[in-house]
Amino acid sequence: MRGWWQDLTDLVLPAECGGCGRPRTVLCPECRAALRGSAPCRVRPEPEPAGLPVVHAAAPYEDEVRAVLLAHKERGALALTGPLGAALAGAVRAGTTGHVRVGPGERPECRAAGSAGALEGVAQASWGPVAAGPSGAARGPLVLVPVPSARRAVRARGHDPARRIALAAAGELRRSGTAARVLGVLRQRRAVADQSGLNSRQRMENLAGALEVAAGGAGLLAGAGRVVLVDDLMTTGASLAEAARAVRAALTEAAAAARVYGSGTREATGVRIEEVTAAVTDMAADRTHADRGTADAVIARGRICAAVVAASPSAFEINRN
């Protein structure tokens, strides 16, 4: 467990660059460029787990970027939270506005991923600029939902890296004029085995049904303009796929409950049926991957997408010949 004095020392007197070890700097210009030097782009693991939403990443998980993420996560280098949050914010923007670098081998629908139902217009509200639907009505702020770490990992590290980076990313988005907030509504409903050493299939089996949305969370999610699942790293995509499943399940259940109590009511559900119907409709066909092209189109139109700081280098092959 880190002491408060260690956190303060790291912030005031950085010992070395988190990426290359250069002394007396939190993150040197070269390592900062590796983290944010190129435009975020869409990534896809191979094999791709069923139910994985469209994912955008800021950088490949290698060399300096790998060192920075490990320093923040495992060594508690909290001064790196800001740069990592800025990188994640870039990936979020790419996934929610469609402004993303397109590689020569990327299909057209990859470029449009996440554009439908995103920032088609801007309305002013107490949150600032908010995502608006085709009718021009405000649809609520952008919501970042961090993938939760295992409780034992949080205790061992002394902090929750994904949540900390998500908060920094939301702050960066707000400073640039995008209404954004973090909702830590996902939680583990059962213990899972350590993921290290497991292959893609084993990770999916290990995480199947492991996450759920906390009570009252579905109502908060349904009022969002877009729901962006966020994490520091994607390798096989198993964690993001399970997080997406849990969010879909909660919204579907909330919609069914809202219908029982009648249109427009919040009684016992905490959510209006109108707020949930659009979210569930857009996501319904996302549960099958029988037709890869059809599934891609449905995911691109859905309200759930994902963003990470880094992904395995092989996941970037979607952008190449």
C-alpha positions in Angstrom: 0.0 0.0 0.0 1.4 3.4 -1.0 1.7 6.1 1.6 0.4 9.6 1.0 4.0 10.9 1.2 5.0 8.6 -1.7 2.2 10.1 -3.8 3.2 13.6 -2.9 6.9 12.9 -3.7 6.0 11.5 -7.1 4.0 14.6 -8.0 6.5 17.2 -6.7 9.8 15.5 -7.4 9.5 13.1 -10.4 12.5 10.8 -10.3 12.5 9.7 -13.9 10.5 9.5 -17.1 7.9 6.8 -17.0 8.7 5.6 -20.5 12.5 5.6 -20.9 13.9 6.4 -17.4 15.3 9.9 -18.3 16.0 11.6 -15.0 14.0 14.5 -13.5 11.0 14.4 -15.8 7.6 12.8 -15.5 7.4 12.0 -19.3 10.0 13.2 -21.7 9.0 14.7 -25.1 9.9 11.5 -27.0 7.8 9.3 -24.8 5.0 11.7 -24.8 5.0 11.6 -28.6 4.9 7.8 -28.5 1.8 8.0 -26.4 0.0 10.7 -28.3 2.1 11.4 -31.4 -0.3 9.7 -34.0 -4.0 9.9 -34.4 -6.0 7.3 -32.5 -7.5 4.6 -34.7 -9.8 1.6 -34.6 -8.4 -1.6 -33.3 -9.7 -5.2 -33.4 -8.1 -8.3 -31.7 -7.8 -11.6 -33.5 -9.8 -13.6 -32.7 -12.5 -11.0 -31.9 -14.7 -12.0 -29.0 -18.5 -11.9 -29.7 -20.2 -8.8 -28.5 -17.1 -6.6 -28.6 -18.1 -3.0 -29.4 -16.0 -0.8 -31.7 -12.8 0.0 -29.9 -10.4 2.9 -30.6 -6.8 3.1 -29.1 -4.3 5.9 -28.8 -1.1 3.8 -29.3 0.3 0.3 -29.7 1.2 -1.5 -26.4 5.0 -1.6 -26.9 8.2 0.0 -25.9 7.8 3.3 -24.2 4.0 3.1 -24.1 4.1 -0.2 -22.4 6.6 1.1 -19.8 4.4 4.2 -19.1 1.3 2.1 -18.5 3.2 -0.4 -16.3 4.7 2.5 -14.3 1.3 4.0 -13.6 -0.5 0.7 -12.9 2.0 -1.4 -11.0 4.4 1.2 -9.6 1.9 3.9 -8.8 3.5 6.6 -10.8 0.5 8.9 -10.4 2.1 11.8 -12.1 1.5 9.9 -15.4 -2.3 10.0 -14.9 -2.6 13.3 -16.8 -0.7 12.3 -20.0 -2.5 8.9 -20.0 -5.9 10.6 -19.5 -5.1 12.9 -22.4 -4.3 9.9 -24.6 -7.5 8.2 -23.6 -9.5 11.3 -24.3 -8.1 11.3 -27.9 -9.3 7.7 -28.3 -12.7 8.6 -27.0 -13.0 11.5 -29.4 -12.1 9.3 -32.3 -14.8 6.7 -31.4 -17.6 9.2 -30.8 -17.1 11.7 -33.6 -15.8 9.5 -36.5 -12.7 11.8 -36.9 -10.1 9.0 -37.0 -7.1 8.2 -39.2 -8.1 5.6 -41.8 -5.4 3.1 -42.9 -5.1 1.9 -46.5 -6.6 -1.5 -45.6 -9.5 -0.3 -43.4 -13.1 -0.8 -44.6 -15.3 2.4 -45.0 -17.5 1.4 -42.1 -14.5 1.4 -39.7 -14.1 5.1 -40.4 -17.7 5.8 -39.6 -17.7 3.7 -36.5 -19.5 5.4 -33.7 -20.5 8.4 -35.8 -24.2 7.6 -35.9 -26.0 8.8 -32.8 -22.9 10.7 -31.6 -22.4 14.4 -31.9 -24.9 15.1 -34.7 -25.5 18.5 -33.1 -24.7 20.5 -30.0 -27.2 21.7 -27.4 -26.5 23.8 -24.4 -27.4 22.4 -21.0 -26.0 22.6 -17.5 -23.4 20.1 -18.5 -22.2 22.4 -21.3 -22.2 21.1 -24.9 -24.2 17.8 -25.0 -24.7 15.1 -27.6 -27.9 15.7 -29.6 -30.0 13.3 -31.6 -31.2 13.8 -35.2 -34.2 15.8 -33.9 -31.9 18.2 -32.2 -33.0 17.2 -28.7 -30.2 16.9 -26.1 -29.4 13.3 -25.4 -27.2 13.8 -22.3 -23.5 14.0 -21.7 -20.8 11.5 -22.9 -20.4 8.9 -20.2 -17.1 7.0 -19.6 -17.6 3.7 -17.9 -14.3 2.2 -16.6 -13.8 -1.5 -16.7 -13.4 -2.4 -13.0 -10.2 -4.1 -11.7 -10.4 -7.0 -9.3 -10.7 -5.9 -5.7 -7.6 -7.7 -4.7 -5.6 -6.0 -7.5 -6.9 -2.5 -6.4 -5.8 -3.3 -2.8 -2.4 -4.5 -3.9 -1.8 -1.5 -6.1 -3.3 1.1 -3.8 -5.4 2.6 -6.6 -7.7 1.7 -9.6 -5.7 2.7 -12.7 -8.5 2.5 -15.2 -10.8 4.7 -13.1 -8.1 7.2 -12.4 -7.3 7.5 -16.1 -11.0 7.8 -17.0 -11.4 10.7 -14.6 -8.4 12.5 -16.1 -9.8 11.8 -19.6 -13.2 13.2 -18.7 -11.6 16.4 -17.4 -9.6 16.7 -20.7 -12.8 16.3 -22.7 -14.7 18.9 -20.7 -11.8 21.4 -21.1 -12.1 21.0 -24.9 -15.9 21.6 -24.8 -17.3 18.1 -24.7 -19.7 17.3 -21.8 -18.3 14.1 -20.2 -18.6 12.4 -16.9 -17.4 9.1 -15.4 -19.8 6.5 -14.1 -18.2 3.7 -12.2 -21.4 1.6 -12.4 -19.7 -1.8 -13.3 -18.7 -4.2 -10.6 -17.6 -7.7 -10.3 -20.3 -10.1 -9.2 -17.9 -13.0 -8.7 -14.3 -13.7 -8.3 -12.2 -14.4 -11.4 -8.9 -16.0 -12.0 -5.7 -14.1 -12.8 -5.9 -13.3 -16.5 -2.1 -13.5 -17.1 -1.2 -16.6 -18.9 -4.7 -17.2 -20.3 -5.4 -17.3 -24.0 -8.3 -15.5 -25.7 -10.8 -18.4 -25.3 -9.8 -19.0 -21.6 -10.1 -15.3 -20.8 -13.6 -15.2 -22.3 -14.6 -18.2 -20.2 -13.0 -16.8 -17.1 -14.9 -13.5 -17.4 -18.2 -14.8 -18.7 -21.0 -13.3 -16.5 -18.4 -11.8 -14.1 -19.6 -8.2 -14.4 -22.9 -6.5 -13.6 -24.2 -2.9 -13.4 -24.8 -1.8 -9.9 -28.3 -1.0 -8.7 -29.6 2.2 -10.2 -26.8 2.3 -12.7 -29.0 1.5 -15.7 -31.0 4.7 -15.3 -27.8 6.7 -15.3 -26.6 5.0 -18.4 -29.8 5.4 -20.2 -29.7 9.1 -19.9 -26.3 9.4 -21.5 -25.6 10.6 -25.0 -23.1 7.8 -25.6 -21.7 5.2 -23.3 -17.9 4.6 -23.8 -16.4 1.7 -22.0 -12.8 2.6 -21.1 -9.7 0.8 -20.0 -6.0 1.4 -20.0 -5.2 -1.6 -22.2 -6.9 -4.1 -24.6 -5.2 -7.4 -25.4 -7.8 -10.1 -26.3 -10.8 -7.8 -25.8 -12.4 -10.2 -23.3 -12.8 -7.6 -20.6 -14.4 -5.0 -22.9 -16.8 -7.7 -24.4 -17.9 -8.7 -20.9 -18.4 -5.1 -19.9 -20.5 -4.4 -22.9 -22.6 -7.5 -22.2 -23.3 -6.3 -18.7 -24.3 -2.8 -19.8 -26.6 -4.3 -22.5 -28.2 -6.6 -20.0 -28.9 -3.8 -17.5 -30.4 -1.6 -20.1 -32.6 -4.4 -21.5 -33.8 -5.2 -18.0 -34.5 -1.5 -17.3 -36.5 -1.2 -20.5 -38.7 -4.2 -19.7 -39.3 -2.9 -16.2 -40.2 0.6 -17.6 -42.8 -1.0 -19.9 -44.4 -2.8 -16.9 -44.8 0.5 -15.1 -46.0 2.4 -18.1 -44.5 4.9 -20.6 -42.7 7.9 -19.0 -42.7 6.7 -15.4 -39.7 6.4 -13.1 -41.5 4.5 -10.5 -39.4 1.6 -9.1 -37.1 1.7 -12.1 -35.5 5.2 -11.9 -35.6 5.4 -15.7 -38.0 6.7 -18.3 -38.9 4.1 -21.0 -38.1 6.7 -23.7 -34.6 7.0 -22.4 -34.0 3.2 -22.7 -35.9 2.2 -25.8 -33.4 3.9 -28.3 -30.4 2.4 -26.5 -31.8 -1.1 -26.5 -33.0 -1.0 -30.1 -29.7 0.1 -31.5 -27.9 -2.7 -29.5 -30.3 -5.6 -30.1 -28.6 -7.1 -33.2 -25.2 -6.6 -31.7 -25.5 -10.0 -29.9 -24.9 -12.0 -33.0 -21.7 -12.1 -35.2 -23.1 -14.6 -37.8 -22.7 -11.8 -40.4 -19.6 -9.8 -39.7 -20.6 -7.0 -42.1 -24.1 -6.7 -40.6 -22.7 -6.8 -37.0 -20.2 -4.1 -37.8 -22.9 -1.8 -39.2 -25.1 -2.4 -36.1 -22.2 -1.7 -33.7 -21.3 1.5 -35.6 -24.9 2.8 -35.0 -25.1 1.7 -31.4 -24.7 3.9 -28.4 -21.9 1.7 -26.8 -18.3 2.0 -28.0 -15.0 1.5 -26.3 -11.7 3.4 -26.0 -8.3 2.4 -24.5 -5.0 4.0 -24.1 -3.2 1.1 -25.8 -3.9 -2.1 -27.6 -1.7 -5.0 -28.7 0.2 -4.1 -31.9 -1.5 -6.9 -33.8 -4.9 -5.3 -33.1 -3.8 -2.4 -35.3 -3.6 -4.6 -38.4 -7.2 -3.6 -39.3 -5.6 -0.3 -40.5 -3.0 -1.9 -42.8 -2.9 -3.7 -46.1 
